[in-house]
Amino acid sequence: MSIWFKKDINIEKLNKFASNTLNELIGIRFTEVGENFLKATMPVDNRTRQAYGILHGGASATLAETIGSVASVMVVDPEQYMCMGVEINANHIRSVREGFVTATAIPLHLGISSHVWDIKIVDVNEKLVCISRLTVFVKQKKAQN
């Protein structure tokens, strides 16, 4: 059974929201929506590498925060709730010099006021690059008068 609030969510709609954002700047693209997971890719290039020529840990954390936050928004009614990342942890396992990395977000907890996401980032050979956990605060929007 799908965890998503809106059943008509698709990749094209998700990627439209990237316009004029950090996602667009560094090339994050959503690639797959499953019953209980979301996937996105990010290039390893001059926008996402650090001085040693490898994927910047901050870029991995950005990818993880992006995919987990978007997944949280997809779980709730966006007309009634806002979702904000409040804590992220990222363990960098392996370096990557080029190509793409792919992140997959799967929920560990979907509560009324918080969500916790397990996010794994792998390279093009499916080798683990980074493992991250994101906690998202879910807040009811105030009524507009």
DSSP file with accessible surface (Angstrom, degrees, kcal/mol):
  #  RESIDUE AA STRUCTURE BP1 BP2  ACC     N-H-->O    O-->H-N    N-H-->O    O-->H-N    TCO  KAPPA ALPHA  PHI   PSI    X-CA   Y-CA   Z-CA
    1    1 A M              0   0  208      0, 0.0     2,-0.1     0, 0.0     0, 0.0   0.000 360.0 360.0 360.0 137.5    0.0    0.0    0.0
    2    2 A S        -     0   0   30      1,-0.1    34,-0.2     2,-0.1    33,-0.1  -0.401 360.0-157.1 -71.7 141.0    1.3    3.4   -1.0
    3    3 A I        +     0   0   42     32,-2.2     2,-0.2    -2,-0.1    -1,-0.1   0.521  60.2 110.0 -91.3  -6.5    2.4    5.9    1.8
    4    4 A W        -     0   0   10     31,-0.4    71,-0.3     1,-0.1    70,-0.1  -0.484  61.4-147.4 -80.6 139.6    1.9    9.0   -0.4
    5    5 A F  S    S+     0   0   97     69,-3.0     2,-0.6    -2,-0.2    70,-0.1   0.945  90.0  48.3 -67.0 -52.0   -1.0   11.4    0.2
    6    6 A K    >   -     0   0   84     68,-0.6     3,-0.9    70,-0.2    -1,-0.1  -0.831  69.5-161.4 -94.2 125.3   -1.6   12.3   -3.4
    7    7 A K  T 3  S+     0   0  149     -2,-0.6    -1,-0.1     1,-0.2    -2,-0.1   0.608  84.0  64.9 -82.4 -10.2   -1.8    9.3   -5.7
    8    8 A D  T 3   +     0   0   92      2,-0.0    -1,-0.2     0, 0.0     2,-0.1   0.274  69.2 131.6 -97.4  13.4   -1.1   11.2   -8.9
    9    9 A I    <   +     0   0   39     -3,-0.9     2,-0.3    65,-0.1    24,-0.1  -0.414  30.9 171.4 -64.9 136.2    2.5   12.3   -7.9
   10   10 A N     >  -     0   0   68     -2,-0.1     4,-2.0     1,-0.1     5,-0.2  -0.934  46.4-102.4-141.9 169.7    5.0   11.6  -10.7
   11   11 A I  H  > S+     0   0   46     -2,-0.3     4,-2.7     1,-0.2     5,-0.2   0.881 116.9  56.4 -61.0 -42.1    8.6   12.4  -11.5
   12   12 A E  H  > S+     0   0  138      1,-0.2     4,-1.4     2,-0.2    -1,-0.2   0.925 108.7  47.1 -58.8 -45.1    7.8   15.2  -13.9
   13   13 A K  H  > S+     0   0   76      1,-0.2     4,-0.8     2,-0.2    -1,-0.2   0.913 112.3  50.1 -63.0 -43.3    5.8   17.1  -11.2
   14   14 A L  H >< S+     0   0    8     -4,-2.0     3,-0.7     1,-0.2     4,-0.2   0.917 109.6  49.9 -63.0 -43.1    8.5   16.6   -8.6
   15   15 A N  H >< S+     0   0   13     -4,-2.7     3,-1.3     1,-0.2     4,-0.2   0.776  99.2  66.7 -71.5 -22.2   11.3   17.9  -10.9
   16   16 A K  H >< S+     0   0  143     -4,-1.4     3,-1.3     1,-0.3    -1,-0.2   0.838  92.3  62.4 -63.8 -32.0    9.3   21.0  -11.8
   17   17 A F  T << S+     0   0  161     -4,-0.8    -1,-0.3    -3,-0.7    -2,-0.2   0.614  87.9  73.7 -70.2 -10.0    9.6   22.2   -8.2
   18   18 A A  T X   +     0   0    6     -3,-1.3     3,-1.5    -4,-0.2     6,-0.9   0.647  65.3 122.0 -79.2 -13.4   13.4   22.3   -8.6
   19   19 A S  T <  S+     0   0   67     -3,-1.3     3,-0.1     1,-0.3     4,-0.1  -0.248  85.6   1.1 -57.4 129.3   13.3   25.4  -10.8
   20   20 A N  T 3  S+     0   0  145      1,-0.2    -1,-0.3     2,-0.1     2,-0.3   0.815 111.9 109.2  62.1  34.8   15.4   28.3   -9.2
   21   21 A T  S <> S-     0   0   54     -3,-1.5     4,-2.0     1,-0.1     3,-0.3  -0.806  87.8 -98.1-128.6 174.0   16.5   26.1   -6.2
   22   22 A L  H  > S+     0   0   87     -2,-0.3     4,-2.5     1,-0.2     5,-0.3   0.870 120.8  63.6 -58.8 -36.6   19.6   24.5   -5.0
   23   23 A N  H  >>S+     0   0   25      1,-0.2     5,-2.1     2,-0.2     4,-1.0   0.924 105.9  43.1 -53.9 -48.2   18.4   21.2   -6.5
   24   24 A E  H  45S+     0   0  105     -6,-0.9     3,-0.5    -3,-0.3    -1,-0.2   0.925 111.3  55.9 -64.7 -42.4   18.5   22.8  -10.0
   25   25 A L  H  <5S+     0   0  118     -4,-2.0    -2,-0.2     1,-0.2    -1,-0.2   0.890 118.1  31.4 -59.5 -42.4   21.9   24.4   -9.3
   26   26 A I  H  <5S-     0   0   15     -4,-2.5    -1,-0.2    -5,-0.1    -2,-0.2   0.431 114.6-109.2-102.1   2.9   23.6   21.1   -8.4
   27   27 A G  T  <5 +     0   0   16     -4,-1.0     2,-0.3    -3,-0.5    -3,-0.2   0.717  51.3 167.7  86.1  23.1   21.6   18.9  -10.7
   28   28 A I      < -     0   0    2     -5,-2.1     2,-0.4    -6,-0.2    -1,-0.2  -0.551  10.8-178.7 -71.5 130.1   19.4   16.8   -8.3
   29   29 A R  E     -A   41   0A 131     12,-2.3    12,-3.0    -2,-0.3     2,-0.2  -0.997  26.3-129.3-133.6 130.3   16.7   15.0  -10.3
   30   30 A F  E     +A   40   0A   7     -2,-0.4    10,-0.3    10,-0.3   -15,-0.1  -0.575  29.6 172.7 -74.5 140.1   14.0   12.8   -8.9
   31   31 A T  E     +     0   0A  64      8,-2.5     2,-0.3     1,-0.3     9,-0.2   0.628  53.1  19.2-125.0 -24.1   13.9    9.5  -10.8
   32   32 A E  E     -A   39   0A  86      7,-1.3     7,-2.7   -21,-0.1     2,-0.5  -0.971  44.6-163.2-157.3 138.7   11.5    7.0   -9.2
   33   33 A V  E     +A   38   0A  42     -2,-0.3     5,-0.2     5,-0.2     2,-0.2  -0.990  23.1 179.3-119.7 118.3    8.5    7.0   -6.8
   34   34 A G        -     0   0   14      3,-2.8     3,-0.1    -2,-0.5    -2,-0.0  -0.425  48.3 -85.0-104.5-173.2    7.7    3.6   -5.4
   35   35 A E  S    S+     0   0  111      1,-0.2   -32,-2.2    -2,-0.2   -31,-0.4   0.864 124.5   2.5 -60.9 -37.8    5.0    2.4   -2.9
   36   36 A N  S    S+     0   0   73    -34,-0.2     2,-0.3   -33,-0.1    -1,-0.2   0.072 123.4  64.9-140.0  25.8    7.2    3.4    0.1
   37   37 A F        -     0   0   42     69,-0.1    -3,-2.8    -3,-0.1     2,-0.4  -0.985  53.4-153.2-147.8 160.4   10.3    5.0   -1.4
   38   38 A L  E     -AB  33 105A   0     67,-1.5    67,-2.7    -2,-0.3     2,-0.4  -0.992  13.8-161.2-132.8 138.8   11.6    7.9   -3.4
   39   39 A K  E     +AB  32 104A  56     -7,-2.7    -8,-2.5    -2,-0.4    -7,-1.3  -0.945  12.1 170.0-123.0 147.0   14.8    8.0   -5.5
   40   40 A A  E     -AB  30 103A   0     63,-2.0    63,-3.3    -2,-0.4     2,-0.3  -0.980  17.9-143.0-148.6 155.2   16.8   10.9   -6.9
   41   41 A T  E     -AB  29 102A  25    -12,-3.0   -12,-2.3    -2,-0.3    61,-0.2  -0.810   9.0-169.4-116.9 161.0   20.2   11.3   -8.6
   42   42 A M  E     - B   0 101A   0     59,-2.1    59,-2.4    -2,-0.3   -14,-0.2  -0.981  23.9-120.7-146.7 135.4   22.9   13.9   -8.4
   43   43 A P  E     - B   0 100A  10      0, 0.0     2,-0.8     0, 0.0    57,-0.3  -0.426  12.9-136.7 -73.7 150.9   25.9   14.3  -10.6
   44   44 A V  E     + B   0  99A   4     55,-3.1    55,-0.6    -2,-0.1     2,-0.2  -0.925  61.3 112.9-104.0 100.4   29.5   14.2   -9.3
   45   45 A D  S >> S-     0   0   34     -2,-0.8     3,-1.7    53,-0.1     4,-1.5  -0.754  85.3 -53.0-150.0-164.5   31.0   17.1  -11.1
   46   46 A N  T 34 S+     0   0  135      1,-0.3     7,-0.0    -2,-0.2    -2,-0.0   0.721 130.5  55.6 -59.7 -19.2   32.5   20.6  -10.5
   47   47 A R  T 34 S+     0   0  112      1,-0.1    -1,-0.3   -21,-0.1    -3,-0.1   0.729 118.8  29.2 -82.2 -22.8   29.3   21.6   -8.7
   48   48 A T  T <4 S+     0   0    2     -3,-1.7     8,-3.1     2,-0.1    11,-0.2   0.406  97.7  96.8-123.2   1.4   29.4   18.8   -6.1
   49   49 A R  B  <  -F   55   0B  91     -4,-1.5     6,-0.2     6,-0.3     2,-0.1  -0.634  59.4-139.7 -92.2 154.2   33.1   18.0   -5.7
   50   50 A Q    >   -     0   0   57      4,-3.0     3,-2.3    -2,-0.2     4,-0.1  -0.372  44.1 -78.5 -99.4-177.8   35.4   19.2   -3.0
   51   51 A A  T 3  S+     0   0  107      1,-0.3    -2,-0.0     2,-0.1     5,-0.0   0.744 127.3  59.4 -58.4 -27.5   39.1   20.3   -3.3
   52   52 A Y  T 3  S-     0   0  188      2,-0.1    -1,-0.3     1,-0.0     3,-0.1   0.434 118.2-108.9 -81.5   0.9   40.4   16.7   -3.4
   53   53 A G  S <  S+     0   0   23     -3,-2.3     2,-0.3     1,-0.3    -2,-0.1   0.634  82.7 112.0  84.1  14.7   38.3   16.0   -6.5
   54   54 A I  S    S-     0   0   33     -4,-0.1    -4,-3.0     1,-0.1    -1,-0.3  -0.762  81.3 -69.7-116.6 164.8   35.8   13.7   -4.7
   55   55 A L  B     -F   49   0B  16     41,-2.5    -6,-0.3    -2,-0.3     2,-0.2  -0.258  55.1-119.6 -53.6 127.9   32.1   14.1   -3.9
   56   56 A H    >>  -     0   0   90     -8,-3.1     4,-1.8     1,-0.1     3,-0.5  -0.523   9.3-135.9 -72.1 134.0   31.7   16.7   -1.2
   57   57 A G  H 3> S+     0   0   24      1,-0.2     4,-2.4    -2,-0.2     5,-0.2   0.852 106.7  57.4 -59.6 -33.5   30.1   15.4    2.0
   58   58 A G  H 3> S+     0   0   32      2,-0.2     4,-2.3     1,-0.2    -1,-0.2   0.848 103.2  53.1 -66.7 -32.4   27.9   18.5    2.1
   59   59 A A  H <> S+     0   0   11     -3,-0.5     4,-2.5   -11,-0.2    -2,-0.2   0.913 109.0  49.3 -68.6 -40.1   26.6   17.7   -1.4
   60   60 A S  H  X S+     0   0    3     -4,-1.8     4,-2.6     2,-0.2    -2,-0.2   0.927 111.8  48.7 -62.3 -43.1   25.7   14.2   -0.1
   61   61 A A  H  X S+     0   0   25     -4,-2.4     4,-3.0     1,-0.2     5,-0.2   0.889 109.9  52.6 -64.6 -37.5   23.9   15.7    2.9
   62   62 A T  H  X S+     0   0   38     -4,-2.3     4,-2.6     2,-0.2    -2,-0.2   0.925 109.9  48.0 -62.9 -44.7   22.1   18.1    0.6
   63   63 A L  H  X S+     0   0    0     -4,-2.5     4,-2.6     2,-0.2     5,-0.3   0.940 113.9  47.4 -60.9 -45.0   20.9   15.2   -1.6
   64   64 A A  H  X S+     0   0    0     -4,-2.6     4,-2.4     1,-0.2     5,-0.3   0.933 113.4  46.9 -63.7 -46.0   19.8   13.3    1.5
   65   65 A E  H  X S+     0   0   62     -4,-3.0     4,-2.4     1,-0.2     5,-0.3   0.912 113.4  50.5 -63.3 -39.8   18.0   16.4    3.1
   66   66 A T  H  X S+     0   0   19     -4,-2.6     4,-2.5    -5,-0.2     5,-0.3   0.961 113.2  42.3 -62.9 -52.2   16.3   17.1   -0.3
   67   67 A I  H  X S+     0   0    0     -4,-2.6     4,-2.2     1,-0.2    -2,-0.2   0.915 117.2  46.8 -67.9 -39.0   15.0   13.6   -0.9
   68   68 A G  H  X S+     0   0    0     -4,-2.4     4,-2.2    -5,-0.3    -1,-0.2   0.920 113.5  48.0 -68.7 -41.0   13.8   13.1    2.7
   69   69 A S  H  X S+     0   0   25     -4,-2.4     4,-2.1    -5,-0.3    -2,-0.2   0.924 113.3  47.4 -65.7 -43.3   12.1   16.5    3.0
   70   70 A V  H  X S+     0   0   35     -4,-2.5     4,-2.0    -5,-0.3    -1,-0.2   0.922 110.0  53.4 -64.7 -40.8   10.3   16.1   -0.3
   71   71 A A  H  X S+     0   0    0     -4,-2.2     4,-1.1    -5,-0.3    -1,-0.2   0.920 107.5  51.6 -60.2 -41.2    9.2   12.6    0.7
   72   72 A S  H >X S+     0   0    0     -4,-2.2     4,-1.3     1,-0.2     3,-0.7   0.921 107.9  51.3 -61.9 -42.7    7.7   14.0    3.9
   73   73 A V  H 3< S+     0   0   63     -4,-2.1    -1,-0.2     1,-0.2     3,-0.2   0.877 107.8  54.1 -61.5 -34.3    5.8   16.6    1.9
   74   74 A M  H 3< S+     0   0   12     -4,-2.0   -69,-3.0     1,-0.2   -68,-0.6   0.735 104.6  55.0 -72.2 -21.7    4.5   13.8   -0.3
   75   75 A V  H << S+     0   0   27     -4,-1.1    -1,-0.2    -3,-0.7    -2,-0.2   0.805 107.4  52.6 -80.6 -30.7    3.2   11.8    2.8
   76   76 A V  S  < S-     0   0   17     -4,-1.3   -70,-0.2    -3,-0.2   -71,-0.2  -0.530  97.9 -92.7-103.5 170.1    1.1   14.7    4.2
   77   77 A D    >>  -     0   0   29     -2,-0.2     4,-2.1     1,-0.2     3,-1.6  -0.731  35.6-156.0 -78.6 108.3   -1.7   16.9    2.9
   78   78 A P  T 34 S+     0   0   32      0, 0.0    -1,-0.2     0, 0.0    -4,-0.1   0.670  89.3  63.6 -67.3 -13.3    0.5   19.9    1.7
   79   79 A E  T 34 S+     0   0  143      1,-0.1     3,-0.1     3,-0.0    -2,-0.0   0.767 116.7  27.9 -76.3 -24.8   -2.5   22.2    2.0
   80   80 A Q  T <4 S+     0   0   89     -3,-1.6    61,-3.3     1,-0.1     2,-0.3   0.662 119.4  48.7-108.7 -22.4   -2.6   21.6    5.8
   81   81 A Y  E  <  -C  140   0A  65     -4,-2.1     2,-0.4    59,-0.3    59,-0.2  -0.926  54.5-154.8-130.1 150.2    0.9   20.7    6.8
   82   82 A M  E     -C  139   0A  76     57,-3.1    57,-2.8    -2,-0.3     2,-0.4  -0.906  14.8-151.8-113.6 146.8    4.5   22.0    6.4
   83   83 A C  E     +C  138   0A  23     -2,-0.4     2,-0.4    55,-0.2    55,-0.2  -0.982  15.4 177.5-123.8 130.0    7.5   19.8    6.6
   84   84 A M  E     -C  137   0A  70     53,-2.3    53,-3.4    -2,-0.4     2,-0.2  -0.996  30.4-122.2-134.9 128.4   10.9   21.0    7.8
   85   85 A G  E     +C  136   0A  26     -2,-0.4    51,-0.3    51,-0.3     3,-0.1  -0.471  31.2 172.6 -65.0 133.2   14.1   19.0    8.3
   86   86 A V  E     +     0   0A  93     49,-3.0     2,-0.3     1,-0.4    50,-0.2   0.579  63.0  17.8-118.6 -17.1   15.3   19.4   11.9
   87   87 A E  E     -C  135   0A  82     48,-1.4    48,-2.8     2,-0.0     2,-0.4  -0.962  58.2-177.0-157.3 135.1   18.2   17.0   12.1
   88   88 A I  E     -C  134   0A  54     -2,-0.3     2,-0.4    46,-0.2    46,-0.2  -0.998   3.9-170.5-135.2 140.9   20.4   15.2    9.6
   89   89 A N  E     -C  133   0A  59     44,-2.1    44,-1.7    -2,-0.4     2,-0.4  -0.984   7.8-175.8-124.7 136.6   23.2   12.6   10.1
   90   90 A A  E     -C  132   0A  28     -2,-0.4     2,-0.6    42,-0.2    42,-0.2  -0.971  11.7-165.6-139.8 123.6   25.4   11.5    7.3
   91   91 A N  E     -C  131   0A  85     40,-3.0    40,-2.1    -2,-0.4     2,-0.7  -0.950  17.0-146.5-105.6 119.5   28.1    8.8    7.4
   92   92 A H  E     +C  130   0A 105     -2,-0.6    38,-0.3    38,-0.2     3,-0.1  -0.774  25.4 168.8 -91.4 116.0   30.4    9.0    4.4
   93   93 A I        +     0   0   93     36,-2.9     2,-0.3    -2,-0.7    37,-0.2   0.843  58.7  13.5 -97.2 -42.9   31.5    5.5    3.5
   94   94 A R  S    S-     0   0  107     35,-1.5    -1,-0.3    33,-0.1     2,-0.2  -0.989  70.6-120.9-142.0 146.3   33.2    5.7    0.0
   95   95 A S        -     0   0   70     -2,-0.3     2,-0.4    -3,-0.1   -39,-0.1  -0.535  19.6-161.4 -88.4 155.1   34.5    8.4   -2.2
   96   96 A V        -     0   0   13     -2,-0.2   -41,-2.5   -41,-0.1     3,-0.1  -0.999  11.4-176.1-135.3 135.1   33.3    9.1   -5.7
   97   97 A R        -     0   0  148     -2,-0.4     2,-0.3     1,-0.3    -1,-0.1   0.704  66.5  -4.3-102.9 -26.8   35.2   11.1   -8.4
   98   98 A E  S    S+     0   0  149      2,-0.1     2,-0.3   -43,-0.0    -1,-0.3  -0.962  94.1  46.3-158.4 171.7   32.7   11.2  -11.3
   99   99 A G  E    S-B   44   0A  35    -55,-0.6   -55,-3.1    -2,-0.3     2,-0.3  -0.707  87.0 -48.5  94.8-140.1   29.4   10.0  -12.6
  100  100 A F  E     -B   43   0A 103     -2,-0.3    24,-0.4   -57,-0.3     2,-0.3  -0.929  35.9-147.8-133.3 156.4   26.2   10.0  -10.6
  101  101 A V  E     -B   42   0A   0    -59,-2.4   -59,-2.1    -2,-0.3     2,-0.4  -0.922  14.6-147.9-119.8 151.9   25.1    9.0   -7.2
  102  102 A T  E     -BD  41 122A  34     20,-2.6    20,-2.6    -2,-0.3     2,-0.4  -0.985   6.7-158.1-124.0 129.9   21.6    7.8   -6.4
  103  103 A A  E     -BD  40 121A   0    -63,-3.3   -63,-2.0    -2,-0.4     2,-0.4  -0.860   2.9-165.9-107.0 141.4   19.7    8.3   -3.2
  104  104 A T  E     -BD  39 120A  29     16,-2.2    16,-2.0    -2,-0.4     2,-0.5  -0.995   5.6-159.3-126.3 124.4   16.8    6.2   -1.9
  105  105 A A  E     +BD  38 119A   0    -67,-2.7   -67,-1.5    -2,-0.4    14,-0.2  -0.911  13.2 174.8-106.2 128.6   14.7    7.4    1.0
  106  106 A I  E     - D   0 118A  66     12,-2.5    12,-3.0    -2,-0.5   -69,-0.1  -0.996  33.0-112.2-130.0 135.4   12.6    4.9    3.0
  107  107 A P  E     + D   0 117A  26      0, 0.0    10,-0.2     0, 0.0     3,-0.1  -0.424  28.2 177.5 -73.3 139.1   10.6    5.9    6.1
  108  108 A L  E    S+     0   0A 105      8,-3.5     2,-0.3     1,-0.4     9,-0.2   0.640  80.8  10.6 -99.9 -28.9   11.6    4.6    9.5
  109  109 A H  E     - D   0 116A  87      7,-1.7     7,-2.4     2,-0.0     2,-0.4  -0.959  55.5-174.4-153.0 129.8    8.8    6.5   11.2
  110  110 A L  E     + D   0 115A  67     -2,-0.3     5,-0.2     5,-0.2     2,-0.1  -0.808  28.4 161.1-126.2  87.4    5.8    8.4    9.9
  111  111 A G        -     0   0   22      3,-2.7    -2,-0.0    -2,-0.4     0, 0.0  -0.374  53.1-100.2 -98.8-178.2    4.1   10.1   12.9
  112  112 A I  S    S+     0   0  152      1,-0.2     3,-0.1    -2,-0.1    -1,-0.1   0.893 119.9  20.2 -69.6 -39.6    1.7   13.0   13.2
  113  113 A S  S    S+     0   0   69      1,-0.2    25,-2.6    24,-0.1     2,-0.3   0.505 128.2  31.3-113.3  -4.6    4.4   15.5   14.2
  114  114 A S  E     - E   0 137A  34     23,-0.3    -3,-2.7   -31,-0.0     2,-0.3  -0.998  52.5-162.1-152.7 152.2    7.6   13.9   12.9
  115  115 A H  E     -DE 110 136A   3     21,-2.3    21,-3.1    -2,-0.3     2,-0.4  -0.974   8.1-157.6-127.5 147.1    9.0   11.7   10.2
  116  116 A V  E     -DE 109 135A  28     -7,-2.4    -8,-3.5    -2,-0.3    -7,-1.7  -0.997  12.8-164.1-127.1 127.6   12.3    9.8   10.2
  117  117 A W  E     -DE 107 134A   0     17,-2.8    17,-2.1    -2,-0.4     2,-0.6  -0.913  15.1-147.7-116.3 138.3   13.9    8.8    6.9
  118  118 A D  E     -DE 106 133A  32    -12,-3.0   -12,-2.5    -2,-0.4     2,-0.5  -0.909  23.8-171.3 -97.4 122.1   16.6    6.3    6.1
  119  119 A I  E     -DE 105 132A   0     13,-3.0    13,-3.0    -2,-0.6     2,-0.5  -0.976   8.2-170.7-124.4 121.4   18.5    7.5    3.1
  120  120 A K  E     -DE 104 131A  91    -16,-2.0   -16,-2.2    -2,-0.5     2,-0.5  -0.941   5.7-160.6-110.4 133.2   21.2    5.4    1.3
  121  121 A I  E     -DE 103 130A   0      9,-3.0     8,-3.3    -2,-0.5     9,-1.8  -0.960  14.7-180.0-114.4 126.8   23.3    7.0   -1.4
  122  122 A V  E     -DE 102 128A  22    -20,-2.6   -20,-2.6    -2,-0.5     6,-0.2  -0.857  22.4-122.6-123.6 160.0   25.1    4.6   -3.8
  123  123 A D    >   -     0   0   18      4,-2.1     3,-2.2    -2,-0.3   -22,-0.2  -0.213  48.4 -81.6 -88.4-173.7   27.4    5.1   -6.8
  124  124 A V  T 3  S+     0   0   98    -24,-0.4   -23,-0.1     1,-0.3    -1,-0.1   0.714 132.4  54.7 -66.4 -17.3   26.8    3.8  -10.4
  125  125 A N  T 3  S-     0   0  118      2,-0.1    -1,-0.3     3,-0.0     3,-0.1   0.228 119.3-110.7 -96.5  12.7   28.0    0.4   -9.3
  126  126 A E    <   +     0   0  138     -3,-2.2     2,-0.4     1,-0.2    -2,-0.1   0.671  69.2 148.1  66.1  20.1   25.5    0.2   -6.4
  127  127 A K        -     0   0  110      1,-0.1    -4,-2.1     2,-0.0    -1,-0.2  -0.707  57.1-103.3 -87.0 137.7   28.3    0.6   -3.8
  128  128 A L  E     + E   0 122A  57     -2,-0.4    -6,-0.3    -6,-0.2     3,-0.1  -0.386  44.9 167.1 -64.8 126.4   27.3    2.4   -0.7
  129  129 A V  E     -     0   0A   4     -8,-3.3   -36,-2.9     1,-0.4   -35,-1.5   0.747  65.4  -0.8-105.1 -42.6   28.7    6.0   -0.6
  130  130 A C  E     -CE  92 121A   0     -9,-1.8    -9,-3.0   -38,-0.3     2,-0.4  -0.994  52.9-156.1-152.9 142.7   26.8    7.5    2.3
  131  131 A I  E     +CE  91 120A  43    -40,-2.1   -40,-3.0    -2,-0.3     2,-0.3  -0.989  24.1 177.7-122.2 134.6   24.1    6.6    4.7
  132  132 A S  E     -CE  90 119A   2    -13,-3.0   -13,-3.0    -2,-0.4     2,-0.4  -0.951  22.7-154.9-136.9 153.4   22.0    9.2    6.3
  133  133 A R  E     -CE  89 118A 124    -44,-1.7   -44,-2.1    -2,-0.3     2,-0.4  -1.000  15.4-167.2-129.6 129.8   19.1    9.7    8.7
  134  134 A L  E     -CE  88 117A   0    -17,-2.1   -17,-2.8    -2,-0.4     2,-0.5  -0.970   8.1-157.8-119.6 130.2   16.8   12.7    8.4
  135  135 A T  E     -CE  87 116A  35    -48,-2.8   -49,-3.0    -2,-0.4   -48,-1.4  -0.923  13.9-164.4-105.1 130.0   14.3   13.8   11.0
  136  136 A V  E     -CE  85 115A   0    -21,-3.1   -21,-2.3    -2,-0.5     2,-0.4  -0.954  13.2-139.4-119.4 131.3   11.5   16.0    9.7
  137  137 A F  E     -CE  84 114A  88    -53,-3.4   -53,-2.3    -2,-0.4     2,-0.6  -0.762  14.4-153.4 -87.0 131.2    9.2   18.2   11.8
  138  138 A V  E     -C   83   0A   8    -25,-2.6     2,-0.4    -2,-0.4   -55,-0.2  -0.939  17.8-178.1-109.1 118.8    5.6   18.1   10.6
  139  139 A K  E     -C   82   0A  87    -57,-2.8   -57,-3.1    -2,-0.6     2,-0.2  -0.961  27.6-120.6-123.8 134.8    3.6   21.3   11.5
  140  140 A Q  E     -C   81   0A 111     -2,-0.4   -59,-0.3   -59,-0.2     2,-0.1  -0.505  34.5-118.8 -69.8 135.7    0.0   22.2   10.8
  141  141 A K        -     0   0   89    -61,-3.3     2,-0.2    -2,-0.2    -1,-0.1  -0.480  29.2-110.0 -72.0 147.0   -0.3   25.4    8.8
  142  142 A K        -     0   0  167     -2,-0.1    -1,-0.1     1,-0.1     2,-0.1  -0.537  38.0-100.7 -77.2 144.7   -2.1   28.3   10.5
  143  143 A A        -     0   0   91     -2,-0.2     2,-0.5     1,-0.1    -1,-0.1  -0.390  33.7-127.0 -65.4 136.9   -5.5   29.1    9.0
  144  144 A Q              0   0  186     -2,-0.1    -1,-0.1    -3,-0.1    -3,-0.0  -0.763 360.0 360.0 -86.5 128.0   -5.5   32.1    6.7
  145  145 A N              0   0  204     -2,-0.5    -1,-0.0     0, 0.0     0, 0.0  -0.623 360.0 360.0 -95.3 360.0   -8.0   34.8    7.7
